[in-house]
Amino acid sequence: MTRIGLSTLWNTNINLPAILIADLMGTVLTLIVFFGNMWRLRVRTTENRCLMYLVIFSFVSCVADYISFQCDGQPGTMNRVLNYVCNSWLYAMNIGTGLVWLVFIVEHLHLAGGKLPLKKIIIIAHLTLIPLIVNLFTPAVFSVDETNTYARGPLFYAYLGIDAFSMIYSIILYIRARRKGGVLKLFPVWAFVAPVFSGLAVQTVCYGISAVWPFIAISVAGVFTSLQNELVFRDPLTGLHNRFYMDYLRNKFGGKTGDETRFTAMMLDMNRFKDINDRYGHLAGDEALIAAANVLTGAVAGNGTVIRYAGDEFVVLLNTLQPDEIAACESRIHTGLSGCRLRSAPELELSASIGKCELDLREQSVNEFLNELDRRMYESKRSAGDETDK
């Protein structure tokens, strides 16, 4: 974030040692986060790429933030060039960080992008780079005068508004997902948004200090910490929730009342999975499980959650009791599985047997409804003539 100086409101001098300490803490924190999570970032997914971008943006911006303060008001062509380059980078990263954060939220919570399609947000973000290019010739976003002193321009508030919009919209998406998906969302969006807003507020009021990018570094660390906590409830192979999450739901919502404790539960057992392992090997079996997990996640989207119960068995909790919505989800699952092609066995067509029933967390224990689901799923499997895995 570029310096937000309200010198008429808060008249202080720039404290370079304090700025150095703040930005140094931000860079060190991002380095710790990076090296402590290299195992996660090596896995190439959209979600992990977003995390990597957040770490890089935070690290480089903390460095650029200090350089911009160091060069401010200092004579010389090099200081002028660095002042422009660093502040242009910081403005661009304001937008970039907000965009990457939105993509991460959409991916992590398996959302469809909300009312504002994500593509439109990406287009808006790229359009904001145009004024920064023009600003090099005609100051509008910020200016650097003949004494090499930075000052914000008339478009400053537009960039500040886009920053705020990104954070607020991520909260809206999160709340919408909570309501649509019931209790099936664990990730605390506040872990990122709260420090960002805090940094904005502090640096807006207090000129001469660096707050935003060190606070963003704290936000990034908070995201990784929250993800680490989620691992207790995550299956390491597929990334889905595991059975511990079901026990968590029961313990948390067993005493509550209302529709938020009622779900449609499905149990899926992959057909002929033992044959896949026997004929093609366990790597092919793992590939089939990952493919099935992706199909189920896409079929459910933001309407519930998917749990890997054990082996090749999955449990889906839908936040609806409407027959047409349940049937549509079941159809998407069957269609998605039949369309999967494994790299290790492209001729193989995946399928699954499904049993379903209503779940009320107020009245049923996890074992009770799992036994009922297992019975119904086994009936479906038997009717399909596939009992080899039981």
N, C-alpha and C positions, 0 to 999 in steps of 0.2 A: 504494500500500500504506500503510495506517495505521501509525503508529509502533508498533514492537514493543519495549516497554521491559522489560528485565529488570534493574531498578534494584538488586535485591538481589544480582544476580550481577555486575553491572558498574556501579559507582557513579560516574557522571560527570555533569557539568552539560550542559545543552543548549548547543551551540555554534552560535548563529544565523548568524554569518558563514560558517562551514563549510557549514551547511545551505543557505544562500543560494547559495553557489558551486556546490554539487552540483546543486541543482534548476535553477539558471540554466544550467548545462552541459546538463542534460537538455532544457530548453526550446529552447535554441539548436540542439542536435543534431537534435531533431525538426523544427524549422523548416528546417534545411538539407536534411534528408531529404525533407520535403514539397516544397519549391521545386525540388529537384534531380530529383524524380520526378513532376512534374505531368503530363508527357506520358503516363506510364503510368496515373496515377489518373484521367485524363479518360475512359479506356475503361471503360464500365460493365459490369463483370462481378462475380460474387459474390466472386471472389478479390481483385479490386481494391478492392471495398467493404470487405472485411476489413482490407486494408492501410490504407485511409483511417481506419477506426475505430481501429486500433492507433496511428496517428499522433496522432489527436485525443485519445484516452484518455491517451496518454503526455504530451502537451503540457499538457492541462488539469490532469492529476494532479500534475505537477511543480509547477505554480503552487499548487494546493490544498494540496500537501504543505508548502510553505514557509509559507503562510498559517496552517495548523493549528499549526505550531510557533510562529509569531509570536504567535498568540492564546493559546497555552497558558499558563495561570497568570496571565493579565492580567485585571484587573478590568473590569467594564462589560458591559452587555447585548449590545452589538455583538460583542465578543470571544467571548461565550458562544455566540451564534447562529452565528458563523463557525466556531467550534470544532466544533459539531454538524454543520453543513452540510458542511464540508470533510472531516471524518472519515467521515461517511455516504457521501459521494461516493467517497472512497478505498476504503472497504470494497466498495461496489457495483462499482467499476472493477476490483477484484481479480478478482471473478467474471466481469465483462464481458470483461476482457482474456483470461482463460483460455478462455472460450467462443468468442470471436472467433478466437483462435489455433487452436482445434480445428476450427472451420469452415474456416479457411484451409488447414490440413493436409489435411482431407478433400477440399477442392476441388483443391488443387494437385497432390496425388498421385492424384487420381481414385479415391478410396476409396468404399466403401459405408457407412462409419460404424462398422465393427467390430461387436463383440458388443453394445456399448451403443449403441442407435440415437441419432443426433444429436438427434432430437426430444426424447428423454427428458432429454438433457443440457440442452437449452434450457429445458425445464420446471423442472428442478432449479435452474437459474440464476435464473429468475424467482421461484421460491419463496424464494430467499435474500434477496429484496428485502423480504419481509414482516417479518422480524425487525428490519430497519433502520427500518421505519416504526414498529413497536411500540416500538423502542428510544428514540424521541423522547419517549415517555411513561413507559415502564418500562425502565430501563437493563438490558440483557442482553448486547448485543454489546460496547458500551463505555459509559463514563459520563464526565460532566463535573461535578465536584463544585462546592461553593459558591465555591471559589477559582478556578473555571474551569480546573481541571487535569484533563487527560485521563487515563483509566485503562481498561485493557481489561477486558471482562466475561467471564462464563463461556462465552459462545458464540464467543469469539475463536478458539479452537482449531478450531471447526467450520469457520469461514471459512478459516483457514490450511490445514486439511485439504483443502478443496475446491480451493484454489489449487494445492496440491501434486498433487492428483489430476489436474487439468487438464494440468499439465506432464508427469506420468508417463504419463498415458493417451496423450498425443500421441507420446511416445517409443514406446509399445507399438504404436500405429497405424503409425508409421514403420517399426519393425522388422518388423512383420507384412507391410507392403507390400514391404519389401526381400526378404523370404523368398518371398513369393508372386509378386512380379514379378521375381525374380532380381536382376540387376545394373542394372535399368532405372530406378533412382531416383537422381537427383543431389542433390536439395535436402538440405542438412545441417540437420536439425531442431535440432541442438545450438546453432546460431547464435542461436536464441531462448531455448532452455531453460537453457543454461549460465549466461548472465548473470543470468537471473531467479533461479535457485537461489542464485547467488553473492550477489545483493543481499539475498535473504531471510536467508541465513546471517549476513551481516555485520550487518544491522540487528537481527536477533534477539539477537545477543550484545552488540552495542555500542549502548547507549542514548545518545540525545543526538546521533545523526548521521542523515543522510538517505542511504539507499543504494538502496532498492528501485526507486523510480521513475526515478532517473537510470540505474540498471542496465537497467530495462525500455527506456528510450530507446536504450541501447546495443544491446539485443536487436533493437529495431525497425530500427535502422541496419544491424545484421548481416543481417537478413532481406532488406532491399533490396539490400545488397551481394551476397548470394548469388544473388538473382534477376538482378542485373546480370551476374554471371559466367555464368549460365545462357543469356544471350542469344547467346553464341557458338554454342550448340547448338540455338537456337530459330529456327523459321521466322517471320518478322515478320507474315505475313498470317494464318496459322491458329493460331499459338502452339504448333504441334507441334515435335518434334525435327526437325533437318535431317540432311543426309547427313554432316556433320562428326561427329555423334553416333555414327554407325555406325563411322567410322574410329576414334573414341575407344574404342568397345567392343572393336574388334579389337586395338588397341594395348594396352589394359589387361588383357584376358583371354585373349589369344592363347596365352600360355604356361601357363595354368592347366589343371588336370585336373578331371574330375568333371562331373556333370550341369548345373552352373551355367553351363556354356558352350554348352549345346545348347538350341536353340529351334525352334519352328515358325515359318517365315517366310512371309508372304503379300505379294504385290505386287498392288495394285489400280490399274486404269486406268479412269477414268470414261468411260462410253460416250457417244458423240456430243458430247463436250465442245467440239470445234471448232464444231459447229453452234450450241451455246449462245452462244459468243462472237460468231459471225457474225450470228445472228438477234436476240439480245437485248442484245449489247454486253458489254464486258469487266467492267463492274460486276456484271452478272448472273453472269458466269463466276467472279468473286471470291466472290460470295455462295454459289454452288454449291460452291466449294472449302471455304469455311468450314463450310457445312452438312455436307459429307462428313466433314470433320475432326471435327465434334461427334458424328456418328453413329459413327465409328470409335472415338473415345475412349470413348463410352458402351458400345460393344460389347465392347471389350477390358477396360475398367474397371481393376482392379488386377492383372490377369493378364499384363501385358506393357506394351508401349509402341507408339506410332504415330509414324511418321516421314513427313514430306513429302519424297519423294525428288527429284522435279522436275516442274514443270508440274502436270498432273492425275494424277500417279502417286504412290501412297502405299505405304509398306512397313510391315507390322505384324509385330512380333516377339512371339510368344506364349510364355510360360514353361511350355509343356506340349507333350508329344508324344502325348497321348491323343487318338485319333480322334474320340471322342464330344464332347470339349471343343472340339476344333478345328471340328467340324461345327456345334456350337451357336453358336460365335462367328461363323462364316461366315453362318449363318442370321440372326443378329441384325443383321449388316451389311446383308444384302440387304433385310430387312424394314424396317430403319431408313431406308435410302436411298429405298425405294419410298414411304415415308410422308412424306418431306420435301416441302415446298411452298415455293418461292421467292417472295418478295414481288414481285420484278420479273417473274416468269413462273410464276404459280400453276398453270397448266395443265401445266407440265413435270414429268415424273416422272424422278427420278434413278436411275441404275443403274451398276453397275461390273462389269468382268471381273476375275476373281481367279485368280492362279496361286500355288501354294504348294509349299514343299519344306522339308526339315529343314536347319537351319543349325548347324554346329559351329564355333565361333570358334577352336578349337585347330587345325583342319585347313584351313579355307577362308579365302581372302582375301575382302574385301568385294566386289571386282569379280567374283570367280568366282561367288559365290552370287547376286549381282545379275543376272549374265548368265543364270544358270539360272532365276531367278525371272522375268526378262523373257521368256524363251522360253516358259515355261509359261503366263504371263499372256497372251501373244500367241496361243497355241493356244486358250485359253479365249475370247479376243476373236473369233478367227476362227470358232470354232464358233458364236458368237452372231451371226455375220454383220455384225460392226461392225469394219471395218478402216480407217475413214476417218481416224482420228487417228494412224495409224502411218506 
